[in-house]
Amino acid sequence: MLADVQRSLFQQALEFRTANTVLASSKADVLAHFAADKRGFVAVPWDGSAAFEAEVKERTGATLRCVPFDTARFADLERPGHRVALFARSY
């Protein structure tokens, strides 16, 4: 029974994460997403620039949440010299 509960909770969390993650192709897209007062995670190609991260934080309040190891679901965002990063606001 415990395994079933765990599977159910995991599935719910996975569905929530998927429904609340959007893809952005540029910093402008990230800024527009949060400027529209939308919530959730925004995945974007990121070159590791502290200036990119600082501008997003300053203008939107969103911060870098993680740089995922497994980027298969973000394959459309991958570019040479960039990693995929997830930004979000704290609520």
N, C-alpha and C positions, 0 to 999 in steps of 0.2 A: 504494500500500500504506500509506503514511504517513497519508493521509486516512482510510482505513478504521480504522486503529488509533486515530486521534484521535476519530472518531465513536464507536467502541466505548467508549473511556475516558469520553467525555462522557456517553454513555447510562448507563453504570454509575454515574457520580457523580450524575446526575440521579435515577436510581431510588433510590439510597441516601439522598439528601437528602429525597426525597418520603416514603420509608418512615420516616424518622427526624425528621419535623416534625409536631408536633401543634398543634391550635388550642385556644386558651384564651380564654374570654370575659371573664375578670376576673383581678385580681391573686391572688385566692384560688385560682383554678385553677392559676396558675403555681406558687404556693407548694406546693400539694398535689402537683403533678407531680414537683417536685424533692424534696419530703419523702418521697415513695415511692421515692426513689433511682433514678428513671428517668433515662435519658439522652436526648440529642438536642436539637433546637431546639423552642422553644415560641413560637408566634406569638400575640400578644395586642394588643388595642387599647391604645394608650398616649397619654396626653395631653401628653407631654413633661416630666412631673414628675420632678424629681431625687429627690424623696422616694420615689416609686414604685420607681425604679431602685435607690436605696440600700437600701430595705427588702428587695427581692428578693435583692440581693447579700448583705446581712447575714444573712438567715434561711436562704438556700439555697446561697450561693457562686456562683450563676449571675449572669452579667453581660449587659448589653446587647451584642449582637453586631452588629446592623445594623438600619437602618430602610430596607426595600427601596423602590426607586423604582417597580418594577412590582408592584402589589398585587392584580392580577387574581385570583390563586389564593387570596387571602385576603379576597375580597369579602364573605364572611359576617361578617367581624370589623369592617369599617369602620363608624365612627360619626362624626357631626359633631364636629369639634374634636379628633379622635384620629387618630393615625397607627398603622399596624401596626408593631410592633417584634418582633424576634426575640431571645430570651434563651436562653443555654446556659451550661453549665459548661465549664471548661477541663479537659482530662484529660491 
